[in-house]
Amino acid sequence: MKILVCISHVPDTTSKINFTDGDTKFDTNGVQFVINPNDEFGLTRAMWFKEKQGATVHVVNVGGAETEPTLRKALAIGADEAIRVNTEATDGFSVAKELAEVAKDYDLIIGGRESIDYNGGMVPGMIAELIGANFVNTCISLEIDGDTATAVREIDGGKETLKTSLPLVIGGQKGLVEESDLRIPNMRGIMQARKKPLNVKEPMGATAETNAVQFRKPAPKGNVKLVDTVDELVDLLHNEAKVI
C-alpha cells in the first residue's frame, strides 16, 4: 500500500502573529513553524501502517524552500520520501490541484481536516474529487484490510462508521491516534532523514481562485468593571449594556 501524507507548514500556536505591507501579508520574522497538528495525527497513523502492514509512506507539501525543515522533520519521524511542490501555497483550490497531481498514484491520501493557519477545511475533499477517490472527513479512526477501509468520523451528536474502498482520501484530526502516540524525532531518525530523498517538483501552474485582501487581528479586550452587589449588576445590565 502506498500512502501519501499531506503536510502543511504552519506557525506554532505560541508564535506572535503580525502583518506587513498594509496588513496584506503575513510577517514570518521570528515565527517558529511546525507540522500542522491535524497532519501530524495522520502521519503517525501512516507510520503505524508502515510498521504493521509494510506500507510505503511519502509526505508532500506545497511551498517554497522555507518549508523543507518541516518536511525533514516528517522524514525524521519515519516517512520514506518527501516531495515539495515548488510554489507558494496561495489558496485551497490551487493547493488541492497541485497535490492532486502527486496524489493520483497513491492508494491512501491522508490530510488534516484543516490547517491551523487559515482553517479552510477544503483541501482533502477537493483532492478526492480531482482524482476520483472516496473521501471521509473528520476521521478519528482508520483501519485498512486489503482494498477495504473502515473509518470512523465525528458527526453532530456522535460518531459514524463507514466502509469504503481504496483509493481513499481522509481528512484526519485529533483521535486518529492518541496524543501520547505522537512521535518526536530522535537522533537516529534525524541522521537518517538527511539521507532520505526530498524531491522538488515544479508546479503544474494551478490558478488561485481567491486572494487575501487584508488581515485583521481580533479587537483587544475591553476594560473589566467589577461590581459588588446584585443590585449594581442589574442596574448596569439594564441601563448600560441594555440587555435586560
Secondary structure, 3 states (H helix, E strand, C coil): CEEEEECCEEECCCCCCEEECCCCEEECCCCCEEECHHHHHHHHHHHHHHHHHCCEEEEEEECCHHHHHHHHHHHHHCCCEEEEECCCCCCHHHHHHHHHHHHCCCCEEEEECCCCCCCCCCHHHHHHHHHCCEEEEEEEEEEEECCEEEEEEEECCEEEEEEEECCEEEEECCCCCCHHHCCCCCHHHHHHHCCCCEEEECCCCCCCCCCCCCCCCCCCCCCCCCCCCHHHHHHHHHHHCCCC
